[in-house]
Amino acid sequence: MELLEFEFLEFVSPVSSLAKKIFQGVVYVAIWAIWDWHNRVLHTSSSCLHEDIFAKVQTLSLLWLSNRSRKKSLSWRNWVLNPSCTMDIDSL
């Protein structure tokens, strides 16, 4: 079994395959942001212990989604206030 398999979403029937892809992408971004922060804490002399990782996850996941989507403009405001509004995008 792979480390990041998302089979646990299979039992949730109302969740579309698009929503699963978006969720999986956000989880990957979150893991990468935490790993990046961890490396900077260990390997740099700057104090980044109090960095807001959540804001980085929001920003990078919207960037990932907007680059994967056929829809030309995804609103930052909608993504932050109501991420589920992006579930109607064309496709990934």
N, C-alpha and C positions, 0 to 999 in steps of 0.2 A: 504494500500500500504506500502510495506516495505521501509525502508530508503534507502537501497542500491540496489534497483532493476535496472537492466540495460535494461529496455524495450526501452529506447530511441535508442538503437542500432538496434532494429528490422527493422527500416525503411531504414537502410543502407544495401541494398541487396548485394553489392560486398564483404562485410565483412563476412568472414567464421566464423563458430562456434568456431573454434580453436582460431582465432584472438580475438573473443569476450571473450573467457576464459582467454587468456593472458592479455587482457586489464583489465578485471575485477580483476585478480590477482594483477596487478600492482597498480590499484586504492586501493585495500585493503591494500597493503603494504604501499602506500603513506599515507593513513589515519592512519595506525598504527604508522608509523615513526613520523608523526606530533603529534600524541597523546603522544608518548613516550617522544619526545622533550618537549612538554608542561608540562608533569609531572616532568621531570628533572629540568626544569626551576623553577617550583613552589616548589619542595620538596628537592632540594639540594642546598648547598651553593656555589658550583662551578659555574663558569661563562660559561654557554653553550649557551648564547644568539646568538653567531655568528657561530653556528655549521652549516655545510653544510648538510642539510637534503636531498637534491637531490642525493648526492653521496650514502647516506644510502639507499635510495629508489632503486637506480640502483643495488647496491650490494645485497640487500635482495630480490629484485624481480628476479634477475638472480639465486640466491640460491633457491628460491621457484620453479622457472621454471625448473632448472636442476634436482631438486628432484622429480618433477612431470612427467618429460619427460622420455620416453623410450630411447631416444638418449643419448649415454654415455657422450659425451663431447660437451658442449656448450662453445663457445669462448667468453671470456670477451671482447676482442677487438671488435668482431662483435656486441655484445650486446650493447656496448657503442656507437660505430660509426653508426650502422644500426640495430636497434632492429627488424625491419621487416624481417630481414634474418632468424629469428628464427621461422617464420610462417610455414616453411616447416618441422618442427619437426614431428616425427611420430604421437604421440597423447598425450593428457594429461589425 
